[in-house]
Structure formats: structure tokens, C-alpha cells
């Protein structure tokens, strides 16, 4: 069975009897509530009122909580398998727009240069790589490369941001207000969690191929 045609039978088996339309409605509702919550918190000054070093744990929770739900809910895992790697990867094209926002802030000296360089260029590369991958036939290796690169970008960006907070750079306050707050406190959580879910789908596909190879042998 070719990588170009199928990631793995194990993933396909999970998608049976999944109400994908209903799952999408539920997911979009949760994401909408999350997005509104971030907007309200930023607009009311909640993020500005808390110690800046607490933003890193908040950003991390945005990744951790969806992953915990994914690990504990068989139905959610089945839904994500039904969505598939192509759609999950295509979602990351939004990072091109995020990069442009970073560059705009950098041009107006509203963010530190190091943060704009690491987070902005990382998002731009990840966004265009996602676009490139989804325009080609499905291939496990390309998906794996993208999700490794995309997740590494988040690690670098969050690490850079934390270092700059520790250095008390006043320009980092920009990520506590709109519209910039939506990127680290909303987009990063969704994208980071989707990377981890994609890794799991790729793992399942790889395990399925090993299993079939053992049976055929």
C-alpha cells in the first residue's frame, strides 16, 4: 500500500460511524467560545493585569487541554481521524497571515526584533510549507516533515517570547492586547494541539503498515 494513496488502515477504521458534520459543529462552537473568551480577556485588560510570566503557562494550557481531551475521548480521536491529515495540515496555512501581523508589529516597533524574526519568519515558512504539502498528493514523509517544522517553530517562538519577558522588554506587552493576543493565546493552542494529533495519526499509520507487513511475512 503506497504512502501516496493512504496513511494507514488503522486510521481509516477509526473513521467508521463518525458523524463528521456534527463533530465539526461541536468543534467550531468550542473554538468560537474560546476565541471570544480570549478577546474578552484581552479587551478587559485581564492579560495585562496578570504577571507576564504567567502568559507562558496559559499558552501551554491552550495546547495541553485539547491534547488531554484527544487522549481521553475515543469519539474525538475518531473525529480527528475522519478530518484527516490533509485538512489538519491545510489549517496551518493561516500562519502566513500571522506572519504578516508579526511583521507589521515589527515595522512599527511594537514587538522586539528578535521575537518578530523568530516567530514571524517561522510562521511564514510553516504556512507556505503547509500550502506546498496540501497541494501535492498525500505522502506520509511530507506530512511528517511539515509537522516537525511547524511544531519546532512554536517551541522557538514561545521560548523567545519567554526570554524577552524575563528580560522585561516593554514591547512584549503587545501580545497581551488585541489583535496580537489572538495569535499566542488562541492560534498557537489550536495549531500546537493539531500538530500533536497529526503526529499520533502518523504514528498509527506507521504502526498499521508494520502490522500488515508482519502478517504478510
PyMOL commands that set and color helices and strands:
alter all, ss='L'
color gray80, all
select helices_A, chain A and resi 9-14+20-43+46-49+54-72+74-107+113-135+140-166+170-176+181-216
alter helices_A, ss='H'
color red, helices_A
deselect
rebuild
show_as cartoon
